[in-house]
Amino acid sequence: MKKVTIFTTQSCGYCQMAKTFMTQNNIQYTERDIQKDAKAREQLVKRNISGVPVLMIGSDIVVGFDKEKILALVDHRIAACPQCQSKMRVPNNKGKLSVTCPSCKNVFEWTP
Ligand SMILES: [Zn+2]
């Protein structure tokens, strides 16, 4: 499954909206604040990107808060185990799945 990273700044409204959107859609992501994280900032400068939010989804880059692109590129959703509530990433491009919880070994059906 692809790793999702979002590059943000504290003052950027669209960044907040993008993060809320990811949570609502059960997408797991890592946030990097380019004002605090010089290495993250460098990654954007290297690609000639000057605005945020920027999402890195696997090897794809989405500049700006583009919901449709984000949903099309992300290949997982977060599922919660009905027994122990542990959260895990599950592929969303394989239809209905039987998922085994890594914590309690409970097996449950999951539909994207
Ligand atoms: Zn469990």
Backbone and ligand atoms as CSV (ligand in chain L), in Angstrom:
chain,resi,resn,atom,element,x,y,z
A,1,MET,N,N,0.845,-1.198,0.000
A,1,MET,CA,C,0.000,0.000,0.000
A,1,MET,C,C,0.878,1.244,0.000
A,2,LYS,N,N,0.376,2.301,-0.617
A,2,LYS,CA,C,1.176,3.521,-0.747
A,2,LYS,C,C,1.185,4.316,0.547
A,3,LYS,N,N,2.315,4.949,0.777
A,3,LYS,CA,C,2.455,5.807,1.941
A,3,LYS,C,C,1.903,7.193,1.583
A,4,VAL,N,N,1.197,7.812,2.509
A,4,VAL,CA,C,0.619,9.131,2.250
A,4,VAL,C,C,1.258,10.160,3.183
A,5,THR,N,N,1.846,11.188,2.590
A,5,THR,CA,C,2.438,12.266,3.375
A,5,THR,C,C,1.801,13.570,2.943
A,6,ILE,N,N,1.461,14.403,3.906
A,6,ILE,CA,C,0.924,15.724,3.567
A,6,ILE,C,C,1.867,16.802,4.098
A,7,PHE,N,N,2.237,17.698,3.210
A,7,PHE,CA,C,3.096,18.829,3.565
A,7,PHE,C,C,2.196,20.018,3.863
A,8,THR,N,N,2.407,20.618,5.022
A,8,THR,CA,C,1.503,21.670,5.477
A,8,THR,C,C,2.271,22.849,6.071
A,9,THR,N,N,1.520,23.915,6.365
A,9,THR,CA,C,1.983,24.951,7.287
A,9,THR,C,C,0.832,25.202,8.257
A,10,GLN,N,N,1.168,25.754,9.412
A,10,GLN,CA,C,0.164,26.025,10.445
A,10,GLN,C,C,-0.932,26.970,9.971
A,11,SER,N,N,-0.536,27.957,9.154
A,11,SER,CA,C,-1.467,29.027,8.805
A,11,SER,C,C,-2.313,28.718,7.570
A,12,CYS,N,N,-2.134,27.549,6.981
A,12,CYS,CA,C,-2.799,27.250,5.710
A,12,CYS,C,C,-4.157,26.583,5.943
A,13,GLY,N,N,-5.217,27.281,5.552
A,13,GLY,CA,C,-6.572,26.781,5.758
A,13,GLY,C,C,-6.869,25.516,4.964
A,14,TYR,N,N,-6.395,25.471,3.737
A,14,TYR,CA,C,-6.633,24.286,2.909
A,14,TYR,C,C,-5.923,23.052,3.463
A,15,CYS,N,N,-4.808,23.298,4.175
A,15,CYS,CA,C,-4.117,22.168,4.811
A,15,CYS,C,C,-4.994,21.556,5.899
A,16,GLN,N,N,-5.629,22.418,6.682
A,16,GLN,CA,C,-6.520,21.935,7.744
A,16,GLN,C,C,-7.675,21.163,7.114
A,17,MET,N,N,-8.231,21.719,6.026
A,17,MET,CA,C,-9.342,21.052,5.351
A,17,MET,C,C,-8.906,19.702,4.793
A,18,ALA,N,N,-7.710,19.668,4.249
A,18,ALA,CA,C,-7.205,18.417,3.677
A,18,ALA,C,C,-7.039,17.361,4.768
A,19,LYS,N,N,-6.549,17.785,5.934
A,19,LYS,CA,C,-6.355,16.822,7.028
A,19,LYS,C,C,-7.696,16.292,7.537
A,20,THR,N,N,-8.676,17.197,7.650
A,20,THR,CA,C,-10.015,16.778,8.065
A,20,THR,C,C,-10.592,15.787,7.055
A,21,PHE,N,N,-10.402,16.103,5.784
A,21,PHE,CA,C,-10.887,15.244,4.704
A,21,PHE,C,C,-10.280,13.837,4.797
A,22,MET,N,N,-8.985,13.775,5.092
A,22,MET,CA,C,-8.304,12.479,5.192
A,22,MET,C,C,-8.873,11.678,6.362
A,23,THR,N,N,-9.088,12.361,7.488
A,23,THR,CA,C,-9.626,11.673,8.654
A,23,THR,C,C,-11.031,11.153,8.352
A,24,GLN,N,N,-11.854,12.005,7.723
A,24,GLN,CA,C,-13.226,11.598,7.401
A,24,GLN,C,C,-13.260,10.412,6.445
A,25,ASN,N,N,-12.251,10.319,5.583
A,25,ASN,CA,C,-12.222,9.231,4.613
A,25,ASN,C,C,-11.355,8.052,5.056
A,26,ASN,N,N,-10.989,8.061,6.343
A,26,ASN,CA,C,-10.219,6.940,6.905
A,26,ASN,C,C,-8.910,6.681,6.165
A,27,ILE,N,N,-8.208,7.753,5.876
A,27,ILE,CA,C,-6.911,7.635,5.211
A,27,ILE,C,C,-5.817,7.896,6.238
A,28,GLN,N,N,-4.840,6.996,6.277
A,28,GLN,CA,C,-3.732,7.181,7.207
A,28,GLN,C,C,-2.663,8.046,6.540
A,29,TYR,N,N,-2.182,9.041,7.250
A,29,TYR,CA,C,-1.193,9.929,6.646
A,29,TYR,C,C,-0.176,10.391,7.680
A,30,THR,N,N,0.942,10.879,7.157
A,30,THR,CA,C,1.955,11.509,7.990
A,30,THR,C,C,1.967,12.980,7.622
A,31,GLU,N,N,2.008,13.849,8.618
A,31,GLU,CA,C,2.040,15.283,8.332
A,31,GLU,C,C,3.456,15.809,8.507
A,32,ARG,N,N,3.864,16.675,7.580
A,32,ARG,CA,C,5.159,17.355,7.731
A,32,ARG,C,C,4.957,18.847,7.549
A,33,ASP,N,N,5.248,19.573,8.601
A,33,ASP,CA,C,5.106,21.029,8.597
A,33,ASP,C,C,6.382,21.629,8.004
A,34,ILE,N,N,6.254,22.233,6.826
A,34,ILE,CA,C,7.451,22.709,6.133
A,34,ILE,C,C,8.086,23.935,6.798
A,35,GLN,N,N,7.357,24.545,7.743
A,35,GLN,CA,C,7.971,25.662,8.463
A,35,GLN,C,C,8.875,25.174,9.589
A,36,LYS,N,N,8.602,23.951,10.066
A,36,LYS,CA,C,9.416,23.411,11.152
A,36,LYS,C,C,10.399,22.374,10.647
A,37,ASP,N,N,10.119,21.820,9.475
A,37,ASP,CA,C,10.861,20.672,8.979
A,37,ASP,C,C,11.621,21.064,7.707
A,38,ALA,N,N,12.897,21.382,7.869
A,38,ALA,CA,C,13.699,21.885,6.743
A,38,ALA,C,C,13.839,20.836,5.642
A,39,LYS,N,N,13.922,19.571,6.024
A,39,LYS,CA,C,14.065,18.504,5.023
A,39,LYS,C,C,12.809,18.386,4.170
A,40,ALA,N,N,11.664,18.541,4.802
A,40,ALA,CA,C,10.394,18.487,4.067
A,40,ALA,C,C,10.321,19.667,3.096
A,41,ARG,N,N,10.735,20.839,3.569
A,41,ARG,CA,C,10.718,22.036,2.734
A,41,ARG,C,C,11.611,21.828,1.504
A,42,GLU,N,N,12.782,21.245,1.742
A,42,GLU,CA,C,13.722,20.954,0.659
A,42,GLU,C,C,13.100,20.063,-0.412
A,43,GLN,N,N,12.327,19.087,0.027
A,43,GLN,CA,C,11.696,18.174,-0.937
A,43,GLN,C,C,10.771,18.919,-1.883
A,44,LEU,N,N,10.095,19.935,-1.389
A,44,LEU,CA,C,9.197,20.711,-2.245
A,44,LEU,C,C,9.981,21.659,-3.144
A,45,VAL,N,N,10.999,22.297,-2.574
A,45,VAL,CA,C,11.826,23.227,-3.354
A,45,VAL,C,C,12.472,22.492,-4.534
A,46,LYS,N,N,12.967,21.298,-4.247
A,46,LYS,CA,C,13.582,20.446,-5.260
A,46,LYS,C,C,12.639,20.207,-6.448
A,47,ARG,N,N,11.338,20.155,-6.159
A,47,ARG,CA,C,10.351,19.909,-7.216
A,47,ARG,C,C,9.703,21.199,-7.727
A,48,ASN,N,N,10.262,22.326,-7.315
A,48,ASN,CA,C,9.711,23.626,-7.731
A,48,ASN,C,C,8.276,23.852,-7.292
A,49,ILE,N,N,7.928,23.323,-6.135
A,49,ILE,CA,C,6.574,23.531,-5.614
A,49,ILE,C,C,6.658,24.592,-4.524
A,50,SER,N,N,5.816,25.620,-4.621
A,50,SER,CA,C,5.939,26.693,-3.639
A,50,SER,C,C,4.729,26.789,-2.715
A,51,GLY,N,N,3.633,26.109,-3.047
A,51,GLY,CA,C,2.440,26.221,-2.190
A,51,GLY,C,C,2.140,24.936,-1.449
A,52,VAL,N,N,1.334,25.043,-0.397
A,52,VAL,CA,C,0.824,23.877,0.319
A,52,VAL,C,C,-0.703,23.959,0.331
A,53,PRO,N,N,-1.433,22.907,0.568
A,53,PRO,CA,C,-0.929,21.561,0.853
A,53,PRO,C,C,-0.398,20.841,-0.389
A,54,VAL,N,N,0.563,19.964,-0.122
A,54,VAL,CA,C,1.063,19.064,-1.151
A,54,VAL,C,C,0.954,17.661,-0.574
A,55,LEU,N,N,0.418,16.743,-1.370
A,55,LEU,CA,C,0.314,15.365,-0.901
A,55,LEU,C,C,1.211,14.475,-1.728
A,56,MET,N,N,1.947,13.630,-1.017
A,56,MET,CA,C,2.736,12.628,-1.704
A,56,MET,C,C,2.042,11.305,-1.425
A,57,ILE,N,N,1.569,10.686,-2.484
A,57,ILE,CA,C,0.838,9.420,-2.342
A,57,ILE,C,C,1.615,8.389,-3.151
A,58,GLY,N,N,2.374,7.556,-2.447
A,58,GLY,CA,C,3.319,6.687,-3.147
A,58,GLY,C,C,4.315,7.573,-3.866
A,59,SER,N,N,4.441,7.413,-5.185
A,59,SER,CA,C,5.367,8.269,-5.928
A,59,SER,C,C,4.632,9.401,-6.641
A,60,ASP,N,N,3.320,9.518,-6.424
A,60,ASP,CA,C,2.551,10.593,-7.055
A,60,ASP,C,C,2.485,11.823,-6.162
A,61,ILE,N,N,2.453,12.986,-6.803
A,61,ILE,CA,C,2.386,14.248,-6.071
A,61,ILE,C,C,1.078,14.940,-6.431
A,62,VAL,N,N,0.338,15.372,-5.427
A,62,VAL,CA,C,-0.862,16.163,-5.656
A,62,VAL,C,C,-0.612,17.539,-5.045
A,63,VAL,N,N,-0.643,18.574,-5.870
A,63,VAL,CA,C,-0.447,19.931,-5.370
A,63,VAL,C,C,-1.820,20.561,-5.178
A,64,GLY,N,N,-2.068,21.039,-3.958
A,64,GLY,CA,C,-3.370,21.622,-3.657
A,64,GLY,C,C,-4.314,20.558,-3.123
A,65,PHE,N,N,-5.437,21.036,-2.579
A,65,PHE,CA,C,-6.417,20.145,-1.965
A,65,PHE,C,C,-7.378,19.662,-3.044
A,66,ASP,N,N,-7.003,18.584,-3.724
A,66,ASP,CA,C,-7.784,18.046,-4.826
A,66,ASP,C,C,-8.386,16.704,-4.381
A,67,LYS,N,N,-9.635,16.796,-3.870
A,67,LYS,CA,C,-10.271,15.622,-3.253
A,67,LYS,C,C,-10.325,14.412,-4.179
A,68,GLU,N,N,-10.723,14.658,-5.423
A,68,GLU,CA,C,-10.905,13.521,-6.330
A,68,GLU,C,C,-9.595,12.820,-6.631
A,69,LYS,N,N,-8.558,13.619,-6.834
A,69,LYS,CA,C,-7.241,13.030,-7.094
A,69,LYS,C,C,-6.776,12.229,-5.893
A,70,ILE,N,N,-6.982,12.797,-4.712
A,70,ILE,CA,C,-6.544,12.122,-3.485
A,70,ILE,C,C,-7.237,10.768,-3.369
A,71,LEU,N,N,-8.565,10.779,-3.523
A,71,LEU,CA,C,-9.313,9.521,-3.375
A,71,LEU,C,C,-8.931,8.514,-4.459
A,72,ALA,N,N,-8.616,9.008,-5.657
A,72,ALA,CA,C,-8.256,8.093,-6.741
A,72,ALA,C,C,-6.884,7.457,-6.508
A,73,LEU,N,N,-5.990,8.199,-5.856
A,73,LEU,CA,C,-4.623,7.696,-5.703
A,73,LEU,C,C,-4.408,6.858,-4.447
A,74,VAL,N,N,-5.146,7.162,-3.395
A,74,VAL,CA,C,-4.924,6.432,-2.139
A,74,VAL,C,C,-5.501,5.026,-2.270
A,75,ASP,N,N,-4.706,4.024,-1.934
A,75,ASP,CA,C,-5.141,2.646,-2.131
A,75,ASP,C,C,-5.410,1.921,-0.813
A,76,HIS,N,N,-5.662,2.677,0.237
A,76,HIS,CA,C,-6.008,2.026,1.506
A,76,HIS,C,C,-7.059,2.844,2.246
A,77,ARG,N,N,-7.690,2.225,3.204
A,77,ARG,CA,C,-8.512,2.926,4.174
A,77,ARG,C,C,-8.150,2.347,5.536
A,78,ILE,N,N,-8.451,3.121,6.591
A,78,ILE,CA,C,-8.214,2.599,7.932
A,78,ILE,C,C,-9.457,1.835,8.367
A,79,ALA,N,N,-9.261,0.613,8.788
A,79,ALA,CA,C,-10.365,-0.183,9.308
A,79,ALA,C,C,-10.126,-0.395,10.796
A,80,ALA,N,N,-11.216,-0.444,11.568
A,80,ALA,CA,C,-11.085,-0.704,13.000
A,80,ALA,C,C,-11.607,-2.106,13.280
A,81,CYS,N,N,-10.884,-2.833,14.094
A,81,CYS,CA,C,-11.305,-4.186,14.460
A,81,CYS,C,C,-12.569,-4.086,15.326
A,82,PRO,N,N,-13.641,-4.820,14.950
A,82,PRO,CA,C,-14.880,-4.716,15.748
A,82,PRO,C,C,-14.710,-5.293,17.149
A,83,GLN,N,N,-13.692,-6.109,17.359
A,83,GLN,CA,C,-13.517,-6.735,18.670
A,83,GLN,C,C,-12.661,-5.889,19.612
A,84,CYS,N,N,-11.473,-5.441,19.138
A,84,CYS,CA,C,-10.574,-4.722,20.055
A,84,CYS,C,C,-10.359,-3.256,19.652
A,85,GLN,N,N,-10.992,-2.820,18.571
A,85,GLN,CA,C,-10.912,-1.428,18.105
A,85,GLN,C,C,-9.529,-1.018,17.596
A,86,SER,N,N,-8.618,-1.972,17.427
A,86,SER,CA,C,-7.319,-1.645,16.832
A,86,SER,C,C,-7.534,-1.133,15.419
A,87,LYS,N,N,-6.704,-0.176,15.029
A,87,LYS,CA,C,-6.843,0.357,13.684
A,87,LYS,C,C,-5.741,-0.172,12.786
A,88,MET,N,N,-6.109,-0.437,11.538
A,88,MET,CA,C,-5.133,-0.982,10.596
A,88,MET,C,C,-5.450,-0.495,9.193
A,89,ARG,N,N,-4.416,-0.504,8.341
A,89,ARG,CA,C,-4.630,-0.126,6.954
A,89,ARG,C,C,-5.095,-1.346,6.169
A,90,VAL,N,N,-6.115,-1.148,5.330
A,90,VAL,CA,C,-6.659,-2.238,4.522
A,90,VAL,C,C,-6.719,-1.744,3.079
A,91,PRO,N,N,-6.311,-2.574,2.096
A,91,PRO,CA,C,-6.403,-2.110,0.700
A,91,PRO,C,C,-7.857,-1.876,0.299
A,92,ASN,N,N,-8.125,-0.804,-0.421
A,92,ASN,CA,C,-9.510,-0.508,-0.799
A,92,ASN,C,C,-9.770,-0.785,-2.275
A,93,ASN,N,N,-8.820,-1.433,-2.929
A,93,ASN,CA,C,-9.003,-1.696,-4.364
A,93,ASN,C,C,-9.209,-3.184,-4.639
A,94,LYS,N,N,-9.549,-3.924,-3.614
A,94,LYS,CA,C,-9.710,-5.366,-3.788
A,94,LYS,C,C,-11.116,-5.824,-3.414
A,95,GLY,N,N,-12.055,-4.894,-3.290
A,95,GLY,CA,C,-13.426,-5.262,-2.938
A,95,GLY,C,C,-13.530,-5.767,-1.510
A,96,LYS,N,N,-14.532,-6.628,-1.270
A,96,LYS,CA,C,-14.768,-7.144,0.072
A,96,LYS,C,C,-13.629,-8.073,0.487
A,97,LEU,N,N,-13.168,-7.918,1.729
A,97,LEU,CA,C,-12.026,-8.705,2.180
A,97,LEU,C,C,-12.283,-9.304,3.555
A,98,SER,N,N,-11.594,-10.408,3.816
A,98,SER,CA,C,-11.519,-10.931,5.171
A,98,SER,C,C,-10.236,-10.394,5.775
A,99,VAL,N,N,-10.360,-9.667,6.864
A,99,VAL,CA,C,-9.190,-9.045,7.476
A,99,VAL,C,C,-8.919,-9.728,8.809
A,100,THR,N,N,-7.647,-10.050,9.053
A,100,THR,CA,C,-7.266,-10.603,10.357
A,100,THR,C,C,-6.629,-9.495,11.176
A,101,CYS,N,N,-7.169,-9.251,12.342
A,101,CYS,CA,C,-6.643,-8.198,13.204
A,101,CYS,C,C,-5.264,-8.595,13.724
A,102,PRO,N,N,-4.244,-7.741,13.546
A,102,PRO,CA,C,-2.902,-8.098,14.013
A,102,PRO,C,C,-2.795,-8.137,15.537
A,103,SER,N,N,-3.701,-7.490,16.240
A,103,SER,CA,C,-3.608,-7.475,17.708
A,103,SER,C,C,-4.310,-8.669,18.340
A,104,CYS,N,N,-5.578,-8.891,17.972
A,104,CYS,CA,C,-6.345,-9.945,18.680
A,104,CYS,C,C,-6.653,-11.149,17.800
A,105,LYS,N,N,-6.197,-11.110,16.530
A,105,LYS,CA,C,-6.376,-12.228,15.581
A,105,LYS,C,C,-7.833,-12.471,15.199
A,106,ASN,N,N,-8.706,-11.570,15.591
A,106,ASN,CA,C,-10.101,-11.651,15.167
A,106,ASN,C,C,-10.163,-11.511,13.636
A,107,VAL,N,N,-11.006,-12.297,12.990
A,107,VAL,CA,C,-11.177,-12.180,11.543
A,107,VAL,C,C,-12.522,-11.540,11.274
A,108,PHE,N,N,-12.500,-10.452,10.486
A,108,PHE,CA,C,-13.771,-9.792,10.179
A,108,PHE,C,C,-13.854,-9.429,8.707
A,109,GLU,N,N,-15.082,-9.275,8.248
A,109,GLU,CA,C,-15.348,-8.912,6.866
A,109,GLU,C,C,-15.249,-7.409,6.745
A,110,TRP,N,N,-14.620,-6.940,5.676
A,110,TRP,CA,C,-14.480,-5.500,5.494
A,110,TRP,C,C,-14.814,-5.135,4.059
A,111,THR,N,N,-15.663,-4.124,3.897
A,111,THR,CA,C,-16.023,-3.628,2.572
A,111,THR,C,C,-15.587,-2.176,2.457
A,112,PRO,N,N,-14.876,-1.825,1.384
A,112,PRO,CA,C,-14.396,-0.451,1.258
A,112,PRO,C,C,-15.546,0.571,1.191
L,1,ZN,ZN,ZN,-8.688,-6.892,17.121
